[in-house]
């Protein structure tokens, strides 16, 4: 809806686009009632009558409204304005991990410039996932795209559209084959097979995510979807240190454990991963920090 040349959804005045995805768009916005800043996630026009996409947005709200943690994006409301479904979210206008992996500034990859921050980013991303899992949810789409980060080391886990309750006990044994959902490059073997999921699937996704973040490449690639998914099921688990010689063997082995084919061979939960991660060195030598502004002025 437009008012005096400005765009609104409900009481929220849309200021600028933060990101456009395949089905949704995220805007920086202001609530004209109290002048508070927020982010508005709305469905693109071609999906505003799509029951599946509307259902996914409602699911994201149902999951996110109960999650209150500094490492998880806050979701405050779901509403429909002039037939536009939208979410009201915490304002955190920073890039995601995937953008950091691929962004190049002045001929140098940003990832290489912020290597000193990687242990902090990984630890805080894990804390967000651990919190979500502790509330009984499996995210199902853990990947670099779904962690927003800034150069102060803050991290926010986002996008709960595919999240489901973790299956345990008899519910897991009696569950029917599920629709295969997630992102193929990070998908756990049990996701590929449509099996009921628990937190170990998120751990696999997170292992693939960290592999991509620390090596700049995906753990598996294929010329077709079937080839890629088959590699998740059967191919040997790659060693991150083979693609980034600065990584330690202990860290590389931890990632391999996270990406084990059998869920029981992975860390039991994200808390166990964090305990092991905090007890080892990630890099053989600490990455250099960029000089502070004061240091540059003195030289």
Buried (B, 14 or more C-beta within 10 A) or exposed (E): EEEEEEEBBBBBBBBEEBBEEEBBBBBBBBBBEEEEEBBBBBBBEEBBEBEEBBEBBBBBBEBBBEBEBEBBBBBBBBBBBEEBBBBBBBBBEBBBBBBBBEEEEEEEBBBEBBBEBBBBBBBBBBBBBBBBBEBEBBBBBBBBBBBBBBBEBBBBBBBBBBBBEBBEEEEEEEEEEBEEBBBBBBBBBBBBEBBBBBBBBBBBBBBBBBBBBBBBBBBBEBEEEEEBBBBBEEBEBBBBBEBBEEBBEBBBBBBBBBBBBEBEEBBEBBBBBBEBBEEEEBBEEEBEEEEEEEEEEEE
